[in-house]
Amino acid sequence: MARRVSRRPARRLLLPLAFLALGATALGAHDFWLVPDAFQVAPGGEVVVRGQTSSTFPTSESAVALDRVASAELIDAAGRTALKNLSHAGPSLMIRQRVSQAAGQRLVTMTLHPRTVRESPESFRRYLVLEGAPEALARYERDGLLPTDSITRRYDKYAKTLVEVGRGGPRVFSQLAGHPAEFVPLSDPKGLKAGDTLAVRVLFQGQPVPGARMHAGTAPHGGSHHDADFVADAQGIARIPIVAAGVWNVRALHIVPAPRGSGADWDVHWLTLVFQVDGGHAGH
């Protein structure tokens, strides 16, 4: 069984045996979410999704540059469609896509090109401590994995969200986007109600991440806000109690030593999933 862990305002960690996964950093990076303007659209209508960059879901502090988008796709029962109609609106990256008349669920996905940060070993140690992973820091130092000179951190971001077209139709919530790291719901978020539980599997390079840690919560609405942290079981599955209706997000960072010769010391993979539980509403 997945374990629920204590609350904490900052983002959380994935900490399996072989590698470290972190939540958002206090050193300047932010989560990246895909947040639909509407989670339900008419057949033949337009899906509008905002790419939001900040440390507070579902707001955005700045719009991702268009040339930083590595891939954007809409996945339905008929296949995959590359999303080309990208623009900016204030601090949001905008996706607009006309959908077919076929009813059914749509999965919208996006990946961002990686960026690199060069820092001192002391800065990287502070990064781990600020993110609540002093035990990981101690283990990596004990194993001699932390460089003693400057460290290069390379990070990329992967985001997914679900939109309904019409009523009913084929479901795609369990489709893999093919991102290096991603969340995969094991049941349809569309059918969730307050009091239910959503099982979510964490994958890295297509394989489950045992012991993965993640953070899940709702967008603030009507004076209420729910957030908690969860730890996956041996199959990489965490079970998230849905305590209220609204717009939900699941997020994590996953950090692994970079491949030798890649030009980086550590690879940081940010991953998010956004969905709606009936009765909620998206705020921007």
C-alpha positions in Angstrom: 0.0 0.0 0.0 1.1 3.5 -0.7 1.8 5.6 2.4 0.6 9.1 3.0 3.3 11.3 4.4 3.3 14.5 6.4 2.2 17.9 5.0 4.7 20.6 4.1 4.2 23.7 2.0 7.1 23.1 -0.4 7.1 20.5 -3.2 8.0 17.0 -2.4 10.5 14.3 -3.3 10.6 11.0 -5.2 13.3 9.0 -3.4 13.7 5.5 -4.7 16.8 3.4 -3.9 18.8 4.2 -7.0 17.9 7.9 -7.5 16.4 11.0 -6.1 13.3 12.8 -7.3 12.5 16.3 -5.9 9.7 18.7 -5.8 10.0 22.4 -6.8 13.2 24.2 -5.9 13.6 27.3 -3.8 16.5 28.3 -6.1 14.4 29.8 -9.0 12.8 27.0 -10.9 9.0 26.4 -11.1 6.5 23.7 -11.9 5.0 23.7 -15.3 1.3 22.7 -15.6 -1.2 22.4 -18.5 -4.5 23.9 -17.2 -7.5 23.8 -19.6 -9.8 26.8 -19.7 -12.6 24.3 -19.8 -12.4 20.6 -19.0 -15.5 19.9 -21.1 -16.0 21.1 -24.7 -18.5 20.4 -27.4 -17.8 18.1 -30.3 -16.1 20.1 -33.0 -15.3 22.8 -30.5 -11.9 24.3 -29.5 -9.7 23.0 -26.7 -7.9 25.9 -25.0 -5.1 25.0 -22.5 -2.8 27.3 -20.6 0.8 26.4 -19.9 1.3 27.8 -16.4 4.7 28.3 -14.8 5.0 29.1 -11.1 5.3 27.6 -7.7 1.6 28.1 -6.8 -0.9 26.0 -8.7 -2.6 26.9 -11.0 -1.2 30.4 -11.4 1.6 31.5 -13.8 4.3 34.0 -13.3 5.8 34.0 -16.8 5.0 32.5 -20.2 7.3 29.8 -21.5 9.1 30.9 -24.7 7.6 29.3 -27.8 11.0 28.0 -28.9 11.4 26.2 -25.7 8.5 23.8 -26.5 10.0 20.5 -27.6 6.7 18.7 -28.4 3.0 19.3 -27.9 0.4 16.7 -28.7 -3.3 15.9 -28.5 -3.9 12.2 -28.0 -7.3 10.6 -28.7 -8.7 7.2 -29.7 -7.8 7.9 -33.3 -4.1 8.7 -32.6 -1.9 11.7 -32.0 -2.1 15.2 -33.4 0.8 17.7 -33.1 -0.3 21.0 -31.6 1.0 23.9 -33.7 -1.3 26.8 -32.6 0.8 28.1 -29.7 0.8 31.7 -28.5 1.1 33.9 -25.4 -1.6 35.6 -23.4 -0.1 37.5 -20.5 2.0 35.2 -18.3 0.5 32.0 -20.0 1.6 29.9 -22.9 -1.6 29.2 -24.9 -2.6 26.1 -26.8 -5.6 26.2 -29.1 -6.8 23.1 -31.0 -10.1 22.5 -32.8 -11.2 18.9 -32.1 -13.2 16.4 -34.2 -16.9 15.7 -33.8 -16.1 12.4 -32.1 -17.0 12.2 -28.5 -14.3 11.0 -26.1 -11.5 11.9 -23.8 -8.5 13.9 -25.0 -5.0 13.8 -23.5 -3.0 17.0 -24.0 0.8 16.7 -23.4 3.8 19.0 -23.7 7.6 18.7 -23.1 10.0 21.5 -22.8 13.6 21.6 -24.0 16.1 21.1 -21.2 18.1 23.9 -19.7 21.2 23.7 -17.6 22.3 25.4 -14.3 25.9 25.4 -13.2 26.4 25.7 -9.4 28.9 25.0 -6.6 28.7 21.8 -4.6 27.6 23.9 -1.7 24.7 25.3 -3.7 23.7 21.8 -4.7 23.8 20.6 -1.1 21.6 23.5 -0.1 19.2 22.5 -2.9 18.9 19.0 -1.5 18.4 20.2 2.1 15.9 22.9 1.1 13.9 20.3 -0.7 13.8 18.1 2.4 16.3 15.4 1.4 19.2 15.5 3.9 19.2 11.7 4.0 19.7 11.6 0.2 22.5 14.1 0.5 24.2 12.0 3.2 23.9 8.8 1.1 25.2 10.4 -2.1 28.2 11.9 -0.2 28.9 8.6 1.5 28.8 6.8 -1.9 31.1 9.4 -3.4 28.6 10.5 -6.0 28.7 14.2 -5.4 31.4 16.1 -7.4 33.8 18.3 -5.4 34.1 21.0 -8.1 31.2 22.8 -9.9 28.1 20.8 -10.7 25.9 21.1 -13.8 22.2 20.4 -13.3 20.2 19.9 -16.5 16.4 20.1 -16.2 13.4 19.5 -18.4 9.7 19.5 -17.9 6.8 17.3 -18.9 3.1 18.1 -18.4 -0.2 16.3 -19.1 -3.9 17.1 -18.7 -7.3 15.6 -19.7 -10.2 17.2 -21.5 -13.6 15.7 -22.3 -15.2 16.2 -25.7 -19.0 15.7 -25.7 -20.3 12.9 -23.5 -18.9 9.5 -23.1 -16.7 8.0 -25.9 -13.3 6.3 -25.8 -11.0 6.9 -22.8 -7.3 7.8 -23.1 -6.4 8.5 -19.5 -4.0 5.5 -19.4 -2.3 6.3 -22.7 1.5 6.8 -22.3 2.7 10.2 -23.6 6.2 8.7 -24.0 7.8 11.3 -21.7 11.0 10.2 -19.9 9.1 10.6 -16.7 5.3 10.7 -16.4 2.2 10.1 -14.2 -0.3 7.5 -15.5 -3.7 7.3 -13.7 -4.9 3.7 -13.3 -8.6 4.7 -13.3 -10.5 7.4 -15.1 -10.3 10.8 -13.3 -13.5 11.8 -15.0 -15.5 9.4 -12.9 -14.1 10.6 -9.6 -16.1 12.2 -6.8 -15.1 13.5 -3.4 -14.5 10.5 -1.2 -13.0 8.4 -3.9 -9.3 7.4 -4.3 -7.2 7.8 -7.5 -4.3 5.4 -8.0 -1.5 7.0 -10.0 1.6 5.2 -11.2 5.0 7.0 -11.7 7.1 5.9 -14.6 10.7 6.7 -15.4 12.0 5.5 -18.8 8.8 3.4 -19.0 9.4 1.6 -15.7 7.6 2.0 -12.4 9.5 4.0 -9.7 9.1 2.1 -6.3 9.1 4.5 -3.4 8.3 7.5 -5.5 7.2 10.6 -3.6 4.8 13.1 -5.1 2.6 16.0 -4.1 -1.1 16.3 -4.9 -3.6 19.0 -4.2 -6.4 21.3 -5.5 -6.5 24.8 -6.8 -7.8 27.2 -4.2 -11.5 27.7 -4.6 -14.2 29.0 -2.3 -11.8 29.5 0.6 -10.6 25.9 0.7 -7.4 24.4 -0.5 -6.1 20.8 -0.1 -2.5 19.5 -0.4 -0.7 16.4 0.8 2.3 14.2 0.0 2.3 10.6 -1.0 4.7 7.7 -1.3 4.3 5.0 -4.0 4.4 1.3 -3.2 6.7 -1.3 -4.7 4.9 -1.1 -8.0 5.3 2.7 -8.3 1.7 3.3 -7.4 0.4 6.0 -5.0 -3.2 6.2 -3.9 -4.5 9.7 -3.5 -7.7 10.4 -1.5 -9.9 12.8 -3.4 -11.1 14.9 -0.5 -12.9 17.5 -2.5 -14.2 18.4 -5.9 -12.1 20.9 -8.0 -9.1 21.2 -10.2 -6.4 18.8 -9.1 -2.7 18.5 -9.8 -0.1 15.9 -9.1 3.5 16.9 -9.4 7.1 15.8 -8.6 10.7 16.2 -9.6 12.8 13.2 -10.5 16.6 13.6 -10.2 19.1 11.0 -11.5 22.8 11.1 -12.3 23.3 12.2 -15.9 24.7 9.8 -18.4 28.5 9.9 -18.6 29.7 12.3 -21.3 26.4 14.1 -21.5 27.8 17.4 -20.3 25.7 17.4 -17.1 26.2 15.8 -13.7 22.5 15.5 -12.7 19.3 15.3 -14.8 16.2 16.8 -13.3 12.8 15.8 -14.7 9.8 17.8 -13.6 6.5 16.1 -14.2 2.9 17.2 -13.6 -0.7 15.9 -14.2 -3.8 18.1 -14.1 -7.4 16.8 -14.0 -10.8 17.9 -12.8 -13.1 16.2 -10.2 -16.7 17.1 -11.0 -17.9 20.2 -9.2 -14.6 22.1 -9.5 -13.6 25.0 -11.6 -10.3 26.3 -13.0 -9.0 29.6 -11.9 -6.2 31.6 -13.6 
